[in-house]
């Protein structure tokens, strides 16, 4: 019984690895990597601040 359970676990891991490889090869939009720093992930999604008014061209 234990051998059957281990065999099913190995098959499930192999299937998941195969799906990940297929997704990496054929998925048209790559999935973003999870942020390594939680604080950096929240600020990375925000737009950059606009430039100060003195740096733009004059009309």
N, C-alpha and C positions, 0 to 999 in steps of 0.2 A: 504494500500500500504506500509506503514511504517513497519507494522508487517511482511509482506512478505520479505521485505528487511532485517530486523533483523534476521529472520529465516534463510535466505540464508547465512548471515554472520556467524551465529552460526554453520551451517552445514559446511561451508568452514573451519572454525577454527577446528572443530572436525575432519574433514578429514585430515587436515595438521598434527594435533597431532597424529592421527592414523598412518599416513605414517612415521612420525618421530620415533614412537615406533617400527614399523615394521622394519625400516631401522636399528635402533639400535640393534634389536634382530638378524636379518638375514644377515646384510651386512658383508661380509667376511673381508673387510679392513676398520677399523674404520677411520673416518674422523678426521684429526687433529683439535685440538681446536684453535681458533684464538688467537694470542698472546695478552696478556693484556697490555704489554708495547711495543709500536711500535719499539723502538730502540732494545729491547731484541729480538724481532722476526727476525730482519734482521741478527743479529750476531749469533743467535741460528742455522741458516741454514748453516753457514760456517763450514768448517772442523776445528778441533783444530790445533793449531800450532805444528809443529814437535818438538821433544825434542832437547835440545842443544847437540852439538856433543860430549861434554865431559861426558855425562851420559850413553852412549851406551857401550856395551861390546867391549873389545879390541881384535884384531885378531893377 
